[in-house]
Amino acid sequence: MAQAKSAQQTPFWYNLLLACLKPLYRWKIKQRAESDVLFQQECIERFGPFQPPKNLHAMWFHVVSVGETNAAQPLIEHYLKLGHPVLVTNTTKTGQARAKSLFLKAPYLDLFQAVYLPVDQKPLLKQFFALYQPKILALVETEIWPNLIAAAQQHQIACILLNARLSEKSAKGYAKVRRLTQPMLQQLTWMLAQDSATLARYVDLGLDQTKSQVVGNIKFDITAPTDFIEQAEQLKQDWQLADRQIITLASTHAPEEEILLKQLQQHLNSNPNLLCIVVPRHPERFDEVYKVCQNLNLDTQRRSLGQRIEANTQVFLADSMGEMWLWYAMSQACFVGGSLNEPGGGHNILEPMVLNVPTVIGPRYFNFQSIVDEFVIARGILVGENAEQVTAQLLGCLDDSKQRQQLIEQAQVVLQRNQGSLQQHIQLLDHYLKAPDAS
């Protein structure tokens, strides 16, 4: 392992705040844990003594949740195929489930490991770095932690912010704690930004512009895993779905399921071929969403119970984790959630588009503003102002084959125009992988 060197110290108030919040964080983990065994496992990964490493000197990717995991997917897959060991840390349960569903399988079982990111405390990170001895640390999109970045600097490990994005709202938040933000950004080895606006915001906060560049969004280079496509085709046969019209409501938040299902209710009751797959964003809401379906008297089956879609099934609650590709692959139209609720913000629209699924969203998509705007201009996506309009657009995609094909074709134009960021990411990572002194 590289000889440790000095790094800028994080403010006393920040470390005191973490210490005070730690018991509350542990309590929150216990509240959402599905069992005592899972609670203990998560605590071990977040607070130590950590899971033993499968491999030392792995490439370490930190991806917060599902969106960041999806963004990093082509990068992680590239290096696993080359035989590089990869360690992935997540902040959320859904993110870890997605990472494991993508990579914790043959032929990567011996090379891939996914654990939760330790709490950003100096003693825990010192223990984690000593145990895993990573070769490089790649932070994906927006997840930057002061003590984590300082620890990488101290251990002479290159710390690179990949596919970086920063909204105006988030930048204002970081600006309020500039004494914490500026030293943290100055310790980054390099940053690859999605767009010039993101780069400008980071530079304004204290990033050295000479250690950054704009390379576009790596999400445009994503490809659908073939095993999920094959599984979708098999389920269509097994569940006799050839004649069904399938809409997926994906990554939904409250009250999106209820308001959309209310709009779809009369159509589901009058059209026995219509089927709605609902995929809530957060697993702790699975039971809540099932009650919504029951209250609307919709015939509902649940993935978690091993139930299948029957001839009379109106709603299929996909209350599983890490299977979003599967549900998109079974769809003829989809709604991407987090865009009708308050405050909203939206989620990744590129996954269904890669699979040629016409995509509808609500009006609150500021987390993906630049991406969505490009598809709007190209008429490759539909944006509804409310649940009634979104529902009409989804049904229109099913009924109007010409409109559906136009949406697919225009979306593909935008996707192909924006590809290429992946190779630039690989070139930078390769440079630091080969460098004798990574930082």
N, C-alpha and C positions, 0 to 999 in steps of 0.2 A: 504494500500500500504506500502511496506517496507520503512524503514527510509533511506533517501538518504545518501550516503557517498562519500568521495572524490574520484576522478578519475584523471588519468593523463591528463593534458591539451594538446590539439592539438596545433601545432605551429601557431603563429600569421599569417604567410604568407599563410597558408592553408585557414584560415577563411576569410582573406582579398580576396583571389582569388575567393572563393565561392561568396562573396558579389559582386564582380565585374562581375562575370559571370551570376548572377541571372537574370538581365534584358534580356540578350541574350537567356537564357534558356526559359524564358517566351515567348519571341518572336518566338522561335523555336516551342514551343507548339502551339502557335496561327497559325503558318504556316501550320502545319499538321492537325489541328483540322477540323473535318468535318462540324461543325456548331458552332455558338457562345455559344449555350447552353452547348455543350460538352467541349468547351474551358474553360468556366467558372467552370464547374464541375471539370475538371482536375486541374485547378489552385487552387481551394478550397482544393483539396486533397494533392497537393504538397506544397502549400504555406500557408495553413490555411485560415480561421478558419475551422477546419477539419470536415468531416462527423461525425455525432454522432455515438457512438458505439452501436452495437446490444447487445453486452455482455461485461462486465468487466471481467478482469482476464482470458482472452482467451489465448490459445497457439498461439503465433505469429510466422508465417513462412514468411521469406522474400525470394521471388523467383524472379529473375530478369526478365526472359522472358519465352518463351515457353519451352525451354529445361529444365530449372530449375523447372518449374511447373510440367512437366512430371516426373522429378526425385522425387519430393516431393509427387506426387499423392498417392502412397500407404500409406505413413505415414499420410498424412492429412485424407485420407479415414478411416484409422484405428482409429484415435482419434475421428472423427465425429461419427463413428458407436458406440463408447463407450459413446457418449453424451458430449464430451468435446467441448466447443465453440472454434472456430478457426478463427483467423484473418490472412489474406494473404495480403501482400503488394507486389506490382510489380513495376518494373522500366519502362517496355514497355507496349504499348497498346495491342500488341499481347499476351503478357504474362497474362495480366489481363483478356482478352477475353477467353483464355484457362482455367484459373482458374474458371471463372464464368460458363463456359459451363460444367465443370466437377462437380461443387459442389453447385452452386446457384440454387438448385432445391430440390424438395421433395426427401428424408425426412430431408434435411439439411438446409432448408431455415432459420430457426430461430437460427441455430448454426453457420452459415458460413457468413463471410463478406470479401469482397475484395476491397481494395483501393490502390491508388498509394502511394509509399514510399515518405515521406516528403523530401525536400531538406536537405542535411546534415549540417544544421545550428543549433547551440546550442539552440536559443530561440524556434525554430520550434519543435525540438525534445523534449524539456522540456514540451511544450504544448501538444504534441502528447502522451507522456508517462503519463502525468497527466490525460488526457482525457480517454485513453483506459486502462490504468493500466494492462498491460499484465503480465501473470504469468511466461512466459519463452519466449526467443527470439531465434529462430532457423534460421540461415543464411544458404542458400543452395548453395553449390558448390564454387563460387568465389566472391560473392558479399560482400565485407567488406568495411565499411565506418567508418572512425575514430571517428567522433562525435557520431554516432549511437552506436558504441560499448562502448564508454566512458559513454554515457547516461545510457546504461544498467548496467554498472558497478556501476555508481552513485546511481541507484535505486535498487541495490542489486537483479537484475534480471539475472538469468543464461543466458549467451550468448554463444551459441554452433554453431560451423561451421560444418554443416552436408555434407556428400558426397563430401568432399572437393577435388578439383582438382586444379592444378597450373602447367601450361606449363612452359618450360624453358624460353620462350620469355617473359611471364608475370612476372616470377620471376626476370628477369633482370630489368624489368620496376620498380617493387617495390623496388629493391635494390638501384635504383637511388635516392629514397627518404626514405632512411633507418631511418632517424630521425622521420619520420611520421609513417613508417611501423612497426618498432620494438615495440614502446609503444602500438600501436593498437593490435598487435598480443599477447602481454603479458597480455592484459586485457580479452582475450577470456577465457571463463570458461573451454571449452574442444573442441577438434577437432577430427572428424572421417574422415580419409583420404581414398580416393579410392585406392591408391597404395603407395608403399614405396618411389617412386621418388617424389611424391607430398609432403609426410611427410618430406623428407630430405630437400626439397626446403623451406618449411615453417620454419623448425628448423634453417636453415641457415639465414633466415630473422629475426629471433628473437623469434620464438615460443618456449615455454617451452615443451620439448619433453615428460615430465612426465604427461602432460595434453593432450595427443593425442594417437591415435592408428590407425592402418590400418585395415579396415573392408570390403574392396571391394566396388563395385559400386552398389548403391541401384537401379539403373535403370534396372538392370537385374531382379528385383523382380516385375516389372510393369505388370499389367494385363489390357487387353482391356475392356473398359466399355461396358457392355452388351447392353445398350440402343443404342449405335452407331452401334453395330453389327446388332441388330434387325432393325434399321432404314435403314441400307445398304441393307439388304435382302428385305425390303419393297420397296425401290426405284428400285431395280433390277426388281421386278415384275411390279411396276407401269410404269416404263420407258421401259419395254420389253428389258432388257439387257442380257438375258440368252445366246444369241449367239454372244455377242460382246466380243472382245479381248480388255481388258482395261489396259492401262499403265498410271501410275500416276507420274508426275514430281512434287516432293514435296519440299517445303521450298527452292524454287529457287531464285537466285539472277541474276541481269543483268551480262552478256548477255546469261545466261544459257537457258532461254526460247527460245530465237531467234535461237541460234545455234543448239539446239536439235530439235526444230520444223522444221527447214530447212532440217535436216537429215531425219526426219520422214515424211516430206511433200509428197514425191512420194509414200510412203507406205500407207499413209492415203488416197491418191487419188486413188490408185489401189485396196485397200482392204476396202470395205464398212463396214466390221465388226470391223475394228480397230478404237479404240477410245482413245484419250489422255486427261486425266484430268490434268490440270495445277494449282498448288497451290503456288502462289508467297509468299515468306517469309514475305514481308512487304506490308501492305495495301495501302500505298501511291503509290505503283507501279501497282495497279490493272488496271487502265486505260491505262498505258503504255504497259502492257502486252497484253491487248485487241487489241491495235493498231498493235502490232507485228503480232497477229493472222490475223487481217484484211489485213495487207500488204502481207501476205503469201496466201491470198485468201482461208483461211480455214474456213469452216462453224463452227461458234463458238457461243455457248450459255453461258449465265452468271448466276451464282448462285445469285448474288446480285439483279438481276431483276426478280427473281422468275421463271426463265426459266427452262425448263426440257430438258433432253437429248432426242432428236428426232432421227428417223431412219437415217437421213442424217447428224447428228451432228458429226463433226470430232474432235473438241476440246471443252471441257467443262471447262470454266474458273471458278474455285472454289474461287471466290473473296468474301469469307466470313471469319469469324474469329472463332476459337475454334472448327472447324469441321474436323481436320486432321484425327482423328480416322475413321471418316465416309468414307473418300476418300480411305484410305488404305484398309478398309474392302471391298471396291468395286473392288479392283485391282487384277490383276493376275501377275503383275510385277511392280516395281517402281524404280525410280531414286531419291536419296536423295541429295538435292542441297547444294550449298555452297562449292562444291568440284571440280567444273570445272572452276569457276571464279577465278579472282585474287584479293586479295591474297588467298581467299578461307578459309579453316579451317574445313568445314563440319558441319553437324548437326546429330542429334540422329538417328542411324540406327536401334535401337532396337524395335521401335513401329511397323514397318511393319513386322519385323521378328516374333514378338509375334503373329501376325495374319497370319503367314505362307505365307507371300508375298515375293517372291524372290527379292533380293535387289541389285541394282547396284549403284556405286558411282564413282566420278572422283578421280584424283590422289592427290588432296590437302585436306587432312582430318586430319591435325595436331591437331585440337581441340579434336579429339577422337582417337588419335594415338593408344593407348594401346588396346582400345576396337576393333577397326577395324583390327589391326594386328592379334589379336587372331582369328577373323573370317576368315581372309585371310589364315592363317596357316591351319585352319580346312576346308578350301574350302567351307565356308558357305556364302560367299559374292563375288561379281564380281567387280573388279576395272578396269575402262577404262581409258586410257591415254588421250583421247580426245573425242569430241562429236561423231565422226564417230564410234569409238569403243564402246562407251556407248550405242549408238543406236543399234548397231549390237547385243550387249549383251542383251538388253531389248527384242528385237524381238526374239532372240534365246530362251529366257525364255518362250515366248508364244508358240513357235513352237516345242520345244524339251521337251516333258513331262518328259523324264528321267532326263535331266539336271535340270529341275525345281524341281523335287522331291528330287534330291540329295542335292541341295542348301538348301531346306527346312529342310531336315533331319539333315544336318551338322550344320545348324544354331541353331536348337533345342538342339543339343548336347552341344554347347557352352553356350547357355542360361541357361540350367539346371545346368551345371557345376559351374556357377558363382552365383547362387542364394544363399540367406542366409544373405545378408547384412541388409536387412530390419529388421530382428529380433534383430540384434545387435544395430541398431539405436533405436528401440523401447525400449530396455532394458536401454539404456543410458538416453533417454528422460523420461522414467518412474521414474528413480532414481531422477532426478532433479524436476520432478513434485511433488514427495512426500517429497522432502527435505524442511524443515521449512525455511532454509536460503539458497535460490537458488544459491547464488554466493559464 
